[in-house]
Amino acid sequence: MNNTLTIVIIGIYTAIYLIVFFVQRSQINSHKEIIQSMKSFIDIFKIKEVKDYVKLREENIAMRHEKLINDNEAIQKMIEEANNDTFDQLKEIYIKQMGEEHTELVSFVFNVLIHHPKKSRNELIDKTLPSTKRYFYDMISDYESNMF
């Protein structure tokens, strides 16, 4: 009886293991199917393509806004007036500052040239001041004519 009981118990264990094996196999197969379906679902949404699509949409929106601004005469007029006002203000500041700086530089250069020997003065003016030499020649001749 001992042997038959052992064989029956081993048979029951084997049957239970076979049942567990088939249940686990069916679960593994169902998981494989789920994984395959998820892969195909993920392949639909390729990240790079989604990013490209989003970028394209943003560019499209920006172009629409730009077109709206360019087509709207009132907005265009406001932008133009703001630009002109700002440009005029910058121009005034630039002219004032550059005028003062140029006057200072011209005065300094004129004083240097006056104290430079006459023989080499013209050569110095021609070499170092090719764009403004006519002004310095006129200033020096006026200065020298008023001196004598």
PLY file of the C-alpha trace (Angstrom):
ply
format ascii 1.0
element vertex 148
property float x
property float y
property float z
element edge 147
property int vertex1
property int vertex2
end_header
0.00 0.00 0.00
2.80 2.26 0.61
4.01 1.98 -2.96
0.62 2.52 -4.46
-0.02 5.49 -2.22
3.29 6.99 -3.25
2.51 6.42 -6.92
-0.94 7.99 -6.51
0.53 11.01 -4.74
3.20 11.37 -7.44
0.47 11.06 -10.09
-1.63 13.76 -8.38
1.44 16.06 -8.11
2.24 15.45 -11.77
-1.34 16.24 -12.78
-1.30 19.41 -10.66
2.05 20.45 -12.18
0.69 19.84 -15.67
-2.38 21.96 -14.92
-0.20 24.75 -13.47
2.12 24.49 -16.48
-0.73 24.91 -18.98
-2.26 27.79 -17.00
1.11 29.59 -16.85
1.73 28.88 -20.54
-1.62 30.42 -21.46
-0.82 33.45 -19.28
2.60 33.83 -20.90
1.03 33.60 -24.35
-1.59 36.21 -23.46
1.16 38.49 -22.13
3.09 38.01 -25.38
0.01 39.03 -27.34
-0.45 42.09 -25.14
3.21 43.03 -25.56
2.95 42.62 -29.35
-0.17 44.78 -29.50
1.53 47.44 -27.34
4.56 47.43 -29.65
2.34 47.96 -32.67
0.46 50.67 -30.78
3.71 52.42 -29.82
4.98 52.17 -33.40
1.98 54.23 -34.45
3.25 57.09 -32.29
6.83 57.56 -33.28
8.25 60.23 -31.02
10.27 62.00 -33.71
7.28 62.29 -35.99
5.15 63.66 -33.16
7.83 66.23 -32.35
8.06 67.20 -36.03
4.29 67.54 -36.14
4.27 69.77 -33.04
7.08 71.89 -34.48
5.19 72.23 -37.76
2.06 73.29 -35.89
4.02 75.92 -33.93
5.56 77.29 -37.12
2.12 77.37 -38.72
0.71 79.33 -35.77
3.65 81.75 -35.87
3.14 82.27 -39.60
-0.58 82.94 -39.04
0.24 85.54 -36.39
2.83 87.15 -38.63
0.34 87.21 -41.52
-2.30 88.71 -39.25
0.10 91.44 -38.15
1.30 92.11 -41.70
-2.23 92.18 -43.13
-3.69 94.38 -40.42
-3.00 97.97 -41.46
-3.73 99.43 -38.02
-1.16 97.17 -36.33
1.32 97.82 -39.13
0.83 101.58 -38.73
1.34 101.36 -34.96
4.55 99.35 -35.42
5.79 101.83 -38.02
5.07 104.82 -35.78
6.80 103.17 -32.81
9.82 102.35 -34.97
9.99 105.88 -36.37
9.72 107.47 -32.92
12.42 105.20 -31.53
14.63 105.76 -34.56
14.25 109.55 -34.30
15.14 109.48 -30.60
18.20 107.31 -31.23
19.23 109.53 -34.13
19.07 112.65 -31.95
21.10 111.00 -29.19
23.65 109.72 -31.71
24.01 113.08 -33.46
24.41 114.91 -30.16
26.99 112.49 -28.77
28.89 111.97 -32.00
28.84 115.71 -32.71
30.48 116.41 -29.36
33.00 113.62 -29.80
33.87 114.60 -33.37
34.27 118.25 -32.40
36.61 117.20 -29.62
38.64 114.93 -31.91
38.84 117.50 -34.72
39.99 120.14 -32.26
42.71 117.84 -30.93
43.91 116.80 -34.39
43.89 120.41 -35.55
46.07 121.47 -32.60
48.48 118.60 -33.26
48.72 119.54 -36.95
49.29 123.20 -36.25
52.24 122.40 -34.04
53.65 119.91 -36.53
56.38 121.23 -38.86
54.98 122.61 -42.13
57.29 120.48 -44.27
55.90 117.15 -43.11
52.39 118.34 -42.21
50.86 117.81 -45.67
52.39 114.35 -45.93
51.02 113.45 -42.48
47.54 114.72 -43.42
47.56 112.82 -46.73
48.63 109.53 -45.11
46.59 109.55 -41.90
43.47 111.54 -42.84
42.61 110.66 -46.46
38.83 111.08 -46.04
38.92 114.39 -44.13
42.11 115.99 -45.43
40.25 118.74 -47.36
38.65 119.97 -44.12
41.99 120.10 -42.34
43.69 121.89 -45.25
40.90 124.51 -45.18
41.10 124.89 -41.40
44.88 125.25 -41.44
44.81 127.79 -44.30
42.11 129.82 -42.45
44.13 129.67 -39.27
47.34 130.74 -40.99
45.64 133.54 -42.93
44.13 134.91 -39.70
47.48 134.71 -37.94
49.24 136.98 -40.38
0 1
1 2
2 3
3 4
4 5
5 6
6 7
7 8
8 9
9 10
10 11
11 12
12 13
13 14
14 15
15 16
16 17
17 18
18 19
19 20
20 21
21 22
22 23
23 24
24 25
25 26
26 27
27 28
28 29
29 30
30 31
31 32
32 33
33 34
34 35
35 36
36 37
37 38
38 39
39 40
40 41
41 42
42 43
43 44
44 45
45 46
46 47
47 48
48 49
49 50
50 51
51 52
52 53
53 54
54 55
55 56
56 57
57 58
58 59
59 60
60 61
61 62
62 63
63 64
64 65
65 66
66 67
67 68
68 69
69 70
70 71
71 72
72 73
73 74
74 75
75 76
76 77
77 78
78 79
79 80
80 81
81 82
82 83
83 84
84 85
85 86
86 87
87 88
88 89
89 90
90 91
91 92
92 93
93 94
94 95
95 96
96 97
97 98
98 99
99 100
100 101
101 102
102 103
103 104
104 105
105 106
106 107
107 108
108 109
109 110
110 111
111 112
112 113
113 114
114 115
115 116
116 117
117 118
118 119
119 120
120 121
121 122
122 123
123 124
124 125
125 126
126 127
127 128
128 129
129 130
130 131
131 132
132 133
133 134
134 135
135 136
136 137
137 138
138 139
139 140
140 141
141 142
142 143
143 144
144 145
145 146
146 147
